[in-house]
Amino acid sequence: MKETETIRSAPRTEGTVWKAFRAAAPQTLPVFAGYLVLGLGYGIYVQSLGLPVWLPPLMGTVVYGGLLCYVLLVQMVF
């Protein structure tokens, strides 16, 4: 007779993921803060031009060109 093998569960990676997140957070928080400030400024600019609320997220995902989003807004308004 063959001996039955015990099924071992996969090692838990949850602790590893959180350790990696905690190690990376100090380096990524300044980058996130920069994106947050630029995104808020862009959203305020779009609202001041009277354009719809859904336009900044759409342009941010479709046109990933930094300053090109601002250029497109100027072209749309004028």
Secondary structure, DSSP 8 states (H G I E B T S, - for coil): -------------HHHHHHHHHHHHHHHHHHHHHHHHHHHHHHHHHHHTT--TTHHHHHHHH---THHHHHHHHHHH-
